[in-house]
Amino acid sequence: MSHEIIRPGQTIGILGGGQLGRMMAVAARHMGYRIAVMDPTEDCPCAQVADEHIEAAYDDVAAAEKLAEISDVITYEFENVDLEVARSFEKAGKLPQGAYSLEVTQNRSKEKQVAVDAGLEVPPFEIVHSYEELVRALRAIGYPSVIKTISGGYDGKGQLKLEDKDYLEQAEAFIKEGGTYIVEQWLEFDLEISQVFTRGLDGSISYFPIGENIHKNHILHETRVPARISDYVGDQAREAVKALAEKIGVVGTFAVEMFVRDEKVYINEMAPRPHNSGHYTIEACSVSQFEQHVRAICGLPLLTVHTLPAAVMVNVLGKHRGYLLDHLETFRDIHLHDYGKKEARTNRKMGHITVVGNSLEEIDQTFKDNHIHF
């Protein structure tokens, strides 16, 4: 199928102006593209490197029309943007990713159902609308479980772990009238991994190395590559994301977080755009997740991914940023990315650091030698 090629000098519109948009824009500008961003925050991370910033809410129809007017192609940097605005971009022929990826990943029920329909394993779950339905669901699923809002949650927000019946009072307070929630069995997994990949307009798929994710307080702390998995698990992960990519019709960079338990892969969550766990690709791979995404939405062939032996990416939160910036001149072999956010709230992602090397053991020693241990 033929498609329009977006060439350097033309404009890529980005819906959302956070750090993912910023890194996407940097990769695109390196290739010669112009950037327009639509985001409600003044001087947001992406706006700092863009040619034009439309400062407006994500559901502002007039602002969306302006973005479409000045952009040759449009993408989004996170999934919590307005679905109807995305559909308008798709209707105008300017959103190669389409709106369906957003529709699926904005709704945990649809996300789980797509995985089930693709023949993939997910932890047992039920959709509930009230406390009474939750109690019935827990009889079937058992404890421990986790209840989550059907949409909008991230970094542990919008969810509550239920260890046993003693947590039902908290659950009753968590549930709001008229809301929809998903209750999942809490899976005691061996490790969590993520497969970041890119699918081109022609259906070709390029896989990045699978990362092992380690969380602290429900926030991704570090991603380690290579993940401690067997070839068998790696094959399962790639087969799973290929099935999802074809089921959804993915275009661009996409990420799937998975649990590994007893050599079996379970789908956890999906992200229809570049992902925090793929930041290591900037230094550790011959092409980053961001450049590959730009190539995909612009109709260019994907590049072959070549990777250094090992890499570790660590998120820099607000509570860490001051220490890092104050001691920057003392660090050796540390790549720092600062997102340009003004307010360094305690658990807000302010940047990340990446270390590459010949082995994970060598990288861990680099962290120790630099006295970085947060």
Salt bridges, closest charged atoms under 4 A:
ASP43 OD2 - LYS342 NZ 2.51
ASP51 OD2 - ARG29 NH1 3.07
ASP51 OD1 - ARG34 NH2 3.64
GLU52 OE2 - LYS66 NZ 3.52
GLU79 OE1 - ARG273 NE 2.78
GLU84 OE2 - ARG87 NH1 2.43
GLU103 OE1 - ARG87 NH2 3.16
GLU103 OE2 - LYS110 NZ 3.08
GLU121 OE2 - LYS264 NZ 3.49
GLU133 OE1 - HIS129 ND1 3.16
ASP155 OD1 - LYS349 NZ 3.31
GLU163 OE2 - LYS161 NZ 3.20
GLU184 OE2 - LYS112 NZ 3.34
GLU184 OE2 - LYS148 NZ 3.39
GLU192 OE2 - HIS215 NE2 3.91
GLU212 OE2 - ARG228 NH2 2.47
GLU222 OE2 - HIS221 NE2 3.94
GLU222 OE1 - ARG224 NH1 3.31
ASP235 OD1 - ARG238 NH2 3.22
GLU257 OE1 - HIS275 NE2 3.94
GLU269 OE2 - ARG108 NE 3.77
GLU269 OE2 - LYS148 NZ 3.61
GLU283 OE2 - HIS337 NE2 2.72
ASP338 OD1 - ARG321 NE 2.75
GLU343 OE1 - ARG345 NH1 3.40
ASP364 OD2 - ARG224 NH2 2.97
